[in-house]
Amino acid sequence: MPDPVLHRPSPGPAQPVFRFAPSPNGRLHLGHAYSALLNAELARAWGGRFLLRIEDIDVTRCRPELADAIEEDLHWLGVTWERPVRRQSEHFEEYRAAFAPLREAGLAYPCFCTRAQITAVVAERERASSAAWPRDPDGSALYPGTCRSLPAATAQARAAAGESHAWRLASDRARAQVGQDPSYVRFDRDGAEETIATAPARWGDAVVVRKEVPTSYHLAVVVDDAGQGITHVVRGADLEAATDLHVLLQRLLGLATPRYHHHPLIRGEGGLKLSKSVGSTALADLRAQGVMPEEIRGALGFAA
């Protein structure tokens, strides 16, 4: 279980701004509860603001009723936030506008590959070299660059013909654009800070615009954090490596870089990370079983 919150003043901006940003593709579980409570408690203890953002760019999995359920669960926990709530699905034009400079500067290229095609290319190269293909921090094979060398006229013609494509960040060109791998400030709950060097190259040519929507998680989150004036990002340790890519995008787009804190994950049975996809017990189910919100808060290290 993570340590209790320490109520000490935050360094940096005069009024810190925190946010909790879940995706409405399932009900909230204890891991979400911890992250929401930690953000809300730090905002209260440090004299800051607390915002709720609904990250619903995944049009195939996110549902409006689950977004409403998120607010219901948070209310039950005793968490309050400022209004209005930002919903990413209402801001696709902002993401298009943010991406345009990357495309125009030649820092991104269209990718027509399917996952199956990428998997096949990687498998063939592993067989040919008898060596494992490099993976990103999430364990996925780095993109092998199949579409990177497509002639511009060919790519434009395929896109104009309606062929489905994503856009990938040209990692080497993007990193050269900012001069060196950027750093960011990591803070802890005591208010102590340290500078952390990033290594965005480990993500390879990451997708910054998906095939079905005009953004990706990585692009949307940096645009949203800047637009909402977020000064302190508090999220799970499973997103710590992604901060490398986020900070690079912030530098490329001329956006402010918040301070970051990546808290330990709440684990389920066998040490597994709690996840909607593995059926972790939802807060709604605990509520139906008669568990009280103060019990949840106390179990997670927060005052009832």
Contacts in CASP RR format, 6 or more apart in sequence:
PFRMAT RR
TARGET T0000
AUTHOR 0000-0000-0000
METHOD contacts of the structure
MODEL  1
MPDPVLHRPSPGPAQPVFRFAPSPNGRLHLGHAYSALLNAELARAWGGRF
LLRIEDIDVTRCRPELADAIEEDLHWLGVTWERPVRRQSEHFEEYRAAFA
PLREAGLAYPCFCTRAQITAVVAERERASSAAWPRDPDGSALYPGTCRSL
PAATAQARAAAGESHAWRLASDRARAQVGQDPSYVRFDRDGAEETIATAP
ARWGDAVVVRKEVPTSYHLAVVVDDAGQGITHVVRGADLEAATDLHVLLQ
RLLGLATPRYHHHPLIRGEGGLKLSKSVGSTALADLRAQGVMPEEIRGAL
GFAA
1 266 0 8 1.000
1 299 0 8 1.000
1 300 0 8 1.000
1 301 0 8 1.000
2 34 0 8 1.000
2 38 0 8 1.000
2 263 0 8 1.000
2 264 0 8 1.000
2 266 0 8 1.000
2 300 0 8 1.000
2 301 0 8 1.000
3 189 0 8 1.000
4 301 0 8 1.000
4 302 0 8 1.000
5 38 0 8 1.000
5 41 0 8 1.000
5 42 0 8 1.000
5 45 0 8 1.000
5 189 0 8 1.000
5 301 0 8 1.000
5 302 0 8 1.000
6 189 0 8 1.000
6 190 0 8 1.000
7 45 0 8 1.000
8 45 0 8 1.000
8 189 0 8 1.000
8 190 0 8 1.000
8 191 0 8 1.000
9 46 0 8 1.000
9 191 0 8 1.000
10 16 0 8 1.000
10 42 0 8 1.000
10 46 0 8 1.000
10 187 0 8 1.000
10 191 0 8 1.000
10 232 0 8 1.000
11 187 0 8 1.000
11 191 0 8 1.000
11 193 0 8 1.000
12 231 0 8 1.000
12 259 0 8 1.000
13 231 0 8 1.000
15 47 0 8 1.000
15 48 0 8 1.000
15 49 0 8 1.000
15 231 0 8 1.000
16 42 0 8 1.000
16 43 0 8 1.000
16 46 0 8 1.000
16 47 0 8 1.000
16 48 0 8 1.000
16 49 0 8 1.000
16 231 0 8 1.000
16 232 0 8 1.000
17 43 0 8 1.000
17 48 0 8 1.000
17 49 0 8 1.000
17 50 0 8 1.000
17 51 0 8 1.000
17 228 0 8 1.000
17 229 0 8 1.000
17 230 0 8 1.000
17 231 0 8 1.000
17 232 0 8 1.000
18 39 0 8 1.000
18 40 0 8 1.000
18 42 0 8 1.000
18 43 0 8 1.000
18 48 0 8 1.000
18 49 0 8 1.000
18 50 0 8 1.000
18 51 0 8 1.000
18 230 0 8 1.000
18 231 0 8 1.000
18 232 0 8 1.000
18 233 0 8 1.000
18 234 0 8 1.000
19 39 0 8 1.000
19 50 0 8 1.000
19 51 0 8 1.000
19 52 0 8 1.000
19 53 0 8 1.000
19 225 0 8 1.000
19 228 0 8 1.000
19 230 0 8 1.000
19 233 0 8 1.000
20 35 0 8 1.000
20 36 0 8 1.000
20 39 0 8 1.000
20 40 0 8 1.000
20 50 0 8 1.000
20 51 0 8 1.000
20 52 0 8 1.000
20 53 0 8 1.000
20 74 0 8 1.000
20 79 0 8 1.000
20 81 0 8 1.000
21 52 0 8 1.000
21 53 0 8 1.000
21 54 0 8 1.000
21 55 0 8 1.000
21 221 0 8 1.000
21 224 0 8 1.000
21 235 0 8 1.000
22 28 0 8 1.000
22 32 0 8 1.000
22 36 0 8 1.000
22 54 0 8 1.000
22 55 0 8 1.000
22 70 0 8 1.000
23 54 0 8 1.000
23 55 0 8 1.000
23 56 0 8 1.000
23 58 0 8 1.000
23 61 0 8 1.000
23 62 0 8 1.000
24 54 0 8 1.000
24 56 0 8 1.000
24 62 0 8 1.000
24 63 0 8 1.000
24 64 0 8 1.000
24 66 0 8 1.000
24 67 0 8 1.000
24 69 0 8 1.000
24 70 0 8 1.000
25 58 0 8 1.000
25 61 0 8 1.000
25 62 0 8 1.000
25 63 0 8 1.000
25 66 0 8 1.000
25 276 0 8 1.000
26 66 0 8 1.000
26 69 0 8 1.000
26 276 0 8 1.000
26 282 0 8 1.000
27 66 0 8 1.000
27 69 0 8 1.000
27 73 0 8 1.000
27 276 0 8 1.000
27 282 0 8 1.000
27 283 0 8 1.000
27 284 0 8 1.000
27 285 0 8 1.000
28 36 0 8 1.000
28 69 0 8 1.000
28 70 0 8 1.000
28 73 0 8 1.000
28 74 0 8 1.000
28 282 0 8 1.000
28 283 0 8 1.000
28 284 0 8 1.000
29 274 0 8 1.000
29 275 0 8 1.000
29 276 0 8 1.000
29 280 0 8 1.000
29 281 0 8 1.000
29 282 0 8 1.000
29 283 0 8 1.000
30 266 0 8 1.000
30 274 0 8 1.000
30 280 0 8 1.000
30 281 0 8 1.000
30 283 0 8 1.000
30 296 0 8 1.000
30 300 0 8 1.000
31 265 0 8 1.000
31 266 0 8 1.000
31 274 0 8 1.000
31 280 0 8 1.000
32 73 0 8 1.000
32 283 0 8 1.000
33 73 0 8 1.000
33 77 0 8 1.000
33 283 0 8 1.000
33 296 0 8 1.000
33 300 0 8 1.000
34 263 0 8 1.000
34 266 0 8 1.000
34 300 0 8 1.000
35 234 0 8 1.000
35 235 0 8 1.000
35 236 0 8 1.000
35 263 0 8 1.000
36 74 0 8 1.000
36 77 0 8 1.000
36 79 0 8 1.000
37 77 0 8 1.000
37 79 0 8 1.000
37 297 0 8 1.000
37 300 0 8 1.000
37 302 0 8 1.000
38 234 0 8 1.000
38 263 0 8 1.000
38 302 0 8 1.000
39 50 0 8 1.000
39 234 0 8 1.000
40 50 0 8 1.000
40 79 0 8 1.000
40 80 0 8 1.000
40 81 0 8 1.000
41 302 0 8 1.000
42 189 0 8 1.000
42 232 0 8 1.000
42 234 0 8 1.000
43 49 0 8 1.000
43 50 0 8 1.000
44 50 0 8 1.000
49 82 0 8 1.000
50 80 0 8 1.000
50 81 0 8 1.000
50 82 0 8 1.000
51 81 0 8 1.000
51 82 0 8 1.000
51 85 0 8 1.000
51 86 0 8 1.000
51 228 0 8 1.000
51 230 0 8 1.000
52 70 0 8 1.000
52 71 0 8 1.000
52 74 0 8 1.000
52 81 0 8 1.000
52 82 0 8 1.000
52 85 0 8 1.000
52 86 0 8 1.000
53 85 0 8 1.000
53 86 0 8 1.000
53 87 0 8 1.000
53 88 0 8 1.000
53 224 0 8 1.000
53 228 0 8 1.000
54 67 0 8 1.000
54 70 0 8 1.000
54 85 0 8 1.000
54 86 0 8 1.000
54 87 0 8 1.000
54 88 0 8 1.000
55 88 0 8 1.000
55 217 0 8 1.000
55 220 0 8 1.000
55 221 0 8 1.000
55 224 0 8 1.000
56 62 0 8 1.000
56 67 0 8 1.000
56 87 0 8 1.000
56 88 0 8 1.000
56 89 0 8 1.000
57 88 0 8 1.000
57 89 0 8 1.000
57 92 0 8 1.000
57 210 0 8 1.000
57 213 0 8 1.000
57 215 0 8 1.000
57 216 0 8 1.000
57 217 0 8 1.000
57 220 0 8 1.000
58 213 0 8 1.000
59 89 0 8 1.000
59 212 0 8 1.000
59 213 0 8 1.000
60 212 0 8 1.000
62 89 0 8 1.000
67 87 0 8 1.000
69 284 0 8 1.000
71 85 0 8 1.000
72 284 0 8 1.000
73 283 0 8 1.000
73 284 0 8 1.000
74 81 0 8 1.000
76 283 0 8 1.000
76 287 0 8 1.000
76 293 0 8 1.000
77 283 0 8 1.000
77 293 0 8 1.000
77 296 0 8 1.000
77 297 0 8 1.000
78 293 0 8 1.000
86 224 0 8 1.000
86 228 0 8 1.000
88 215 0 8 1.000
88 220 0 8 1.000
88 224 0 8 1.000
91 220 0 8 1.000
91 223 0 8 1.000
91 224 0 8 1.000
92 213 0 8 1.000
92 214 0 8 1.000
92 215 0 8 1.000
94 223 0 8 1.000
95 209 0 8 1.000
95 214 0 8 1.000
95 215 0 8 1.000
95 219 0 8 1.000
95 220 0 8 1.000
95 223 0 8 1.000
96 214 0 8 1.000
96 215 0 8 1.000
98 219 0 8 1.000
98 223 0 8 1.000
98 253 0 8 1.000
99 108 0 8 1.000
99 167 0 8 1.000
99 208 0 8 1.000
99 209 0 8 1.000
99 214 0 8 1.000
99 215 0 8 1.000
99 219 0 8 1.000
101 252 0 8 1.000
101 253 0 8 1.000
102 108 0 8 1.000
102 167 0 8 1.000
102 169 0 8 1.000
102 174 0 8 1.000
102 208 0 8 1.000
102 252 0 8 1.000
102 253 0 8 1.000
103 167 0 8 1.000
105 177 0 8 1.000
106 170 0 8 1.000
106 173 0 8 1.000
107 169 0 8 1.000
107 170 0 8 1.000
107 173 0 8 1.000
107 174 0 8 1.000
107 177 0 8 1.000
107 252 0 8 1.000
108 167 0 8 1.000
108 168 0 8 1.000
108 169 0 8 1.000
108 170 0 8 1.000
108 208 0 8 1.000
108 209 0 8 1.000
109 147 0 8 1.000
109 148 0 8 1.000
109 150 0 8 1.000
109 155 0 8 1.000
109 167 0 8 1.000
109 168 0 8 1.000
109 170 0 8 1.000
109 205 0 8 1.000
110 147 0 8 1.000
110 150 0 8 1.000
110 155 0 8 1.000
110 158 0 8 1.000
110 159 0 8 1.000
110 165 0 8 1.000
110 166 0 8 1.000
110 167 0 8 1.000
110 168 0 8 1.000
111 143 0 8 1.000
111 146 0 8 1.000
111 147 0 8 1.000
111 165 0 8 1.000
111 166 0 8 1.000
111 167 0 8 1.000
111 168 0 8 1.000
111 205 0 8 1.000
111 207 0 8 1.000
112 147 0 8 1.000
112 155 0 8 1.000
112 158 0 8 1.000
112 163 0 8 1.000
112 164 0 8 1.000
112 165 0 8 1.000
113 121 0 8 1.000
113 143 0 8 1.000
113 146 0 8 1.000
113 147 0 8 1.000
117 146 0 8 1.000
118 141 0 8 1.000
118 143 0 8 1.000
118 144 0 8 1.000
118 146 0 8 1.000
119 141 0 8 1.000
121 144 0 8 1.000
121 146 0 8 1.000
122 133 0 8 1.000
122 141 0 8 1.000
122 144 0 8 1.000
125 133 0 8 1.000
125 144 0 8 1.000
126 132 0 8 1.000
126 133 0 8 1.000
133 141 0 8 1.000
133 142 0 8 1.000
133 144 0 8 1.000
134 141 0 8 1.000
134 142 0 8 1.000
135 141 0 8 1.000
135 142 0 8 1.000
136 142 0 8 1.000
136 202 0 8 1.000
136 203 0 8 1.000
136 204 0 8 1.000
136 206 0 8 1.000
137 202 0 8 1.000
137 203 0 8 1.000
137 241 0 8 1.000
137 242 0 8 1.000
138 241 0 8 1.000
142 203 0 8 1.000
142 204 0 8 1.000
142 205 0 8 1.000
143 168 0 8 1.000
143 204 0 8 1.000
143 205 0 8 1.000
143 206 0 8 1.000
145 205 0 8 1.000
147 155 0 8 1.000
147 168 0 8 1.000
148 168 0 8 1.000
148 170 0 8 1.000
148 205 0 8 1.000
150 158 0 8 1.000
158 165 0 8 1.000
159 165 0 8 1.000
164 211 0 8 1.000
165 211 0 8 1.000
166 207 0 8 1.000
166 209 0 8 1.000
166 210 0 8 1.000
166 211 0 8 1.000
167 207 0 8 1.000
167 208 0 8 1.000
167 209 0 8 1.000
168 205 0 8 1.000
168 206 0 8 1.000
168 207 0 8 1.000
168 208 0 8 1.000
169 205 0 8 1.000
169 206 0 8 1.000
169 207 0 8 1.000
169 208 0 8 1.000
169 245 0 8 1.000
169 249 0 8 1.000
170 205 0 8 1.000
171 200 0 8 1.000
171 201 0 8 1.000
171 203 0 8 1.000
171 204 0 8 1.000
171 205 0 8 1.000
171 206 0 8 1.000
172 201 0 8 1.000
174 200 0 8 1.000
174 248 0 8 1.000
174 252 0 8 1.000
175 181 0 8 1.000
175 200 0 8 1.000
175 201 0 8 1.000
175 248 0 8 1.000
177 252 0 8 1.000
178 248 0 8 1.000
178 251 0 8 1.000
178 252 0 8 1.000
181 197 0 8 1.000
181 198 0 8 1.000
181 199 0 8 1.000
181 200 0 8 1.000
181 201 0 8 1.000
181 244 0 8 1.000
181 248 0 8 1.000
182 198 0 8 1.000
182 247 0 8 1.000
182 248 0 8 1.000
182 250 0 8 1.000
182 251 0 8 1.000
182 257 0 8 1.000
183 195 0 8 1.000
183 196 0 8 1.000
183 197 0 8 1.000
183 198 0 8 1.000
183 247 0 8 1.000
184 195 0 8 1.000
184 196 0 8 1.000
184 198 0 8 1.000
184 243 0 8 1.000
184 247 0 8 1.000
184 257 0 8 1.000
184 259 0 8 1.000
184 260 0 8 1.000
185 193 0 8 1.000
185 194 0 8 1.000
185 195 0 8 1.000
185 196 0 8 1.000
185 257 0 8 1.000
185 259 0 8 1.000
185 260 0 8 1.000
186 193 0 8 1.000
186 194 0 8 1.000
186 195 0 8 1.000
186 196 0 8 1.000
186 259 0 8 1.000
186 260 0 8 1.000
186 261 0 8 1.000
186 262 0 8 1.000
187 193 0 8 1.000
187 232 0 8 1.000
187 259 0 8 1.000
187 260 0 8 1.000
187 261 0 8 1.000
188 261 0 8 1.000
189 261 0 8 1.000
193 259 0 8 1.000
196 243 0 8 1.000
196 260 0 8 1.000
198 243 0 8 1.000
198 244 0 8 1.000
198 247 0 8 1.000
198 248 0 8 1.000
199 244 0 8 1.000
200 244 0 8 1.000
200 245 0 8 1.000
200 247 0 8 1.000
200 248 0 8 1.000
202 241 0 8 1.000
202 244 0 8 1.000
203 242 0 8 1.000
203 244 0 8 1.000
203 245 0 8 1.000
206 216 0 8 1.000
206 218 0 8 1.000
206 245 0 8 1.000
207 216 0 8 1.000
207 218 0 8 1.000
208 215 0 8 1.000
208 216 0 8 1.000
208 218 0 8 1.000
208 219 0 8 1.000
208 249 0 8 1.000
209 215 0 8 1.000
209 216 0 8 1.000
209 219 0 8 1.000
210 216 0 8 1.000
215 223 0 8 1.000
218 242 0 8 1.000
218 245 0 8 1.000
218 246 0 8 1.000
218 249 0 8 1.000
219 249 0 8 1.000
221 246 0 8 1.000
222 246 0 8 1.000
222 249 0 8 1.000
222 250 0 8 1.000
222 253 0 8 1.000
222 255 0 8 1.000
223 253 0 8 1.000
223 255 0 8 1.000
224 230 0 8 1.000
225 233 0 8 1.000
225 255 0 8 1.000
225 258 0 8 1.000
226 250 0 8 1.000
226 253 0 8 1.000
226 255 0 8 1.000
226 256 0 8 1.000
229 256 0 8 1.000
230 258 0 8 1.000
231 258 0 8 1.000
231 259 0 8 1.000
232 258 0 8 1.000
232 259 0 8 1.000
232 260 0 8 1.000
232 261 0 8 1.000
233 258 0 8 1.000
233 259 0 8 1.000
233 260 0 8 1.000
233 261 0 8 1.000
234 260 0 8 1.000
234 261 0 8 1.000
234 263 0 8 1.000
235 260 0 8 1.000
235 261 0 8 1.000
235 262 0 8 1.000
235 263 0 8 1.000
236 262 0 8 1.000
236 263 0 8 1.000
236 264 0 8 1.000
236 265 0 8 1.000
237 262 0 8 1.000
237 263 0 8 1.000
237 264 0 8 1.000
237 265 0 8 1.000
238 265 0 8 1.000
238 273 0 8 1.000
239 262 0 8 1.000
240 260 0 8 1.000
240 262 0 8 1.000
243 260 0 8 1.000
243 262 0 8 1.000
247 257 0 8 1.000
249 255 0 8 1.000
250 256 0 8 1.000
250 257 0 8 1.000
251 257 0 8 1.000
265 273 0 8 1.000
265 274 0 8 1.000
266 274 0 8 1.000
266 300 0 8 1.000
267 273 0 8 1.000
267 274 0 8 1.000
268 274 0 8 1.000
268 280 0 8 1.000
272 278 0 8 1.000
274 280 0 8 1.000
283 296 0 8 1.000
286 296 0 8 1.000
287 293 0 8 1.000
294 304 0 8 1.000
295 304 0 8 1.000
297 303 0 8 1.000
297 304 0 8 1.000
298 304 0 8 1.000
END
